[in-house]
Amino acid sequence: MKKDFLYVVLASALPALGNFIAVAVALRHLDPDWLGKSYALLALFYVAIDLFNFGSPRIFTIDRIRSRVSTLIFLDFASAAGSTIVFASLTVWLARTCLFAQPHYFWTLLAAPACYGLSHFSLGMLRLYGRSGLVCAISTISAVSRIAVVWLVIAKQALRPMLPDLLLLVEAAYGAMMPRYGARRQCASCRLRVIS
């Protein structure tokens, strides 16, 4: 129990710490204007993600729902589609305002919200199955990746225009690393775990 609690806390704290270190280091070595626009794009990404986060893991804890369906992963498909459409459309539409950094590759605008949006249900199921250690490991990799991206861009000046792409790829990788859960037998074992 204590170990799971520690994993849950670290899974939330490490990404925030990684972002803080990455930004602190970047402010000393990169153009603040470009850095601000790059992280403004990342903020827009999180807005698009939150708009279509339907809370599928919380919905799945309702007995009536769980007895009728074996998974709510289909809500994540809707979440991924909605987030991708909104994020890509807003980024293109707001390009003329110069408030956000524009990625070099359009596909990063699609890959990041699509992969991240597909992770909501899996994240909740991992925690429900007592796999908080795996979530913590994935969060740690993401935190380190954010710092590594900044160091890479600082070390190689040719990659500095690619900062928005690299930041979005970290978010895409986070979602892609989450295993997909939802089989009926896994849900049965989940119910047994909750009862016990």
N, C-alpha and C positions, 0 to 999 in steps of 0.2 A: 504494500500500500504506500509506504513512504517512498519507495523507489519510483513507483508510477507517478506520484505527486511531484517528485523532483524532475522526472522526465517531462511532465507537462509544463512545469515552470520554465525549464531550460528551452523547450521547444518554442516557447513564446518569447523568451528573453534573448536568445542567441541571434535570431534574425534582426531584432532591434539593435542589438549591440554591434552586429556586423554592419548595419546601415550607418550607425553613428561613426564607427571607425573609418569606413569607406569615405564618408562625406568629409570628415575631419582631415583625412590625408589628402583627399582630392582638392580641398580648398587651398591647400598650401602649394599645390603644384599645377593645377589646371585653371583655365580661364573661368572665373566665377560666373560670368554671364552664360557661357555654354553649359557649365555644370548645372546652373539653376534651371535652364531650359530642359536639360536632360532629365532632371529629377521631377520637374513639372510634368513631363510626359509620363513618368512612372506614377506620379500621383493620379493623373487622369486614368491610367491603367487600373489602379486600385478602385477608383470610383466606378468604372465600368464593371469590375468584378463584383463589387458589393451590390450594385443595382440588381444583379441577377443571381445573387446567392440566396436560394430558396430555403436554406436551412434543412436540407434533406436528412442529415443525421438526427436532428432533433425531432423531425416529423416521424422518423422511423422508430423512435422510442415509444410511440403510441401503439398500444396493443392492437387496437382495431385495424390500424394501418398495416402493422406487421403480419397480422393473420390473413390479410388479403393479397399482399404482394410480397415477393421474395427479395425485392431490391427496389431502391429508388434511384438507381444510377441513371435512369432515363431523365430525371430532373437535372442531373449534371450535364446531360447532352443539351438540354434546353438552356441551361445556364451558360455553357460554353458558347453556344450559337449566339445568344443574346449579347453576351459580353464582347464577343468578337466583332459582331456587326456594329455595336455602339462605339467601341474603342477605335476600330479602323475608320469608321465614318467620321467621327469627331476629329480624329487626328488629321485626316485629309482636309476636312472642312475648315479647321482652325489653322491650317498651315500658313495662310496668308497673314494671320495676326502676328506671327513671329514670337508667340508666347511659349511655344513648345519646340523642342528639338525634333527634327524630322529624321527618322531612321533612313539609312541608305537602302535597305532592302525591305520592300513592302511586306514580304512574307513574315517578317518578325512581328508585324502588327497583327497577324493572324495566328501565328504559332503560340505566342505568349498567352493571350486570353483563352484560346482553345484548350491548351494543355492545363492551365491553371484552373479553368472552370470545371474541368473533369475530375478535379481532386477533392471536391467538397465532401461527397459521400464517403469516399475512401478514407479521408482523414478522420471523419467521425467514427467509422467502423473500426479503424485501427485502434483508436483509443478505447472503444467499447470492448474490443477483443483483448484488451490488456497489452497492446503492442505499442505503447507510448515510447518505448525505447527506440523503435524503428522510426517513429515520427521525429524524435529528438535527433537521431542520426541524420535524417534527411534535412532537417532544419539547420543542423550544424554545417552540412555540406553547402547549403545555400548561403549561409552567413559567410563562410570562408570564400565562396565563389564571388560574392559581392566585393569583398576586399581584394581578391585576386584580380578582378576586372579593373579596378582602379589602378592597382600597381602595374598591370599590363599596359594600360593606356598611358600611364606616366612614363614607363620605360620605353615604349615605342610610340614616338610622336605621330607616325603614320596612321596609328589606330585611333587617334583622338576623335576624328569625325565619326568613328564607329561606336562611341560610348553609348548612345541610345539603343543601338542594336544589341550590344553586349549585355546591357542591363535587362533588356526584355528577354534575352536568351536565358539568363539566370532564372527568371520567373517561369519561363517555359520548362526548363529543366526540373524545377521544383515540382510542378504538376506532373511531369512525365515520370518522375521517380516514385510517385504514389501508386502502390499496387491497386488494382481494381477489385473491389470486393462486392459480393452480392448474391452468391450462390445460395440456394435454399438450405443446403446442409450447413453452411457457415452461419446462416441466420438461426438455425436450430441450436447450434452450439453456443451462439451468442445468448439465446434465451436461457439455456441451461446455466450459463455463467452468471446471468443476472439473477436467476432464481436461487443459485447456490450462494 
